[in-house]
């Protein structure tokens, strides 16, 4: 299994890509995860969603800048089976 990476390591390794994180640490008070295991990655959002759609729980995160902003785009996806 892949290693758990910090958010800084994820941003550096997968710059400007959509990331599906599993086994992630993401406190409700933080705008992005603190760490996680990269399950899948792609510069294309639709491709990443297709790759990760079978997961019951994942954090879907963009590692680049949003257009015109310095904020990170982040979304948590939790599915109950």
HELIX and SHEET records of a PDB file:
HELIX    1   1 UNK A    7  UNK A   13  1                                   7    
HELIX    2   2 UNK A   45  UNK A   52  1                                   8    
SHEET    1   A 5 UNK A   5  UNK A   6  0                                        
SHEET    2   A 5 UNK A  35  UNK A  42 -1                                        
SHEET    3   A 5 UNK A  18  UNK A  25 -1                                        
SHEET    4   A 5 UNK A  57  UNK A  65 -1                                        
SHEET    5   A 5 UNK A  72  UNK A  78 -1                                        
END                                                                             
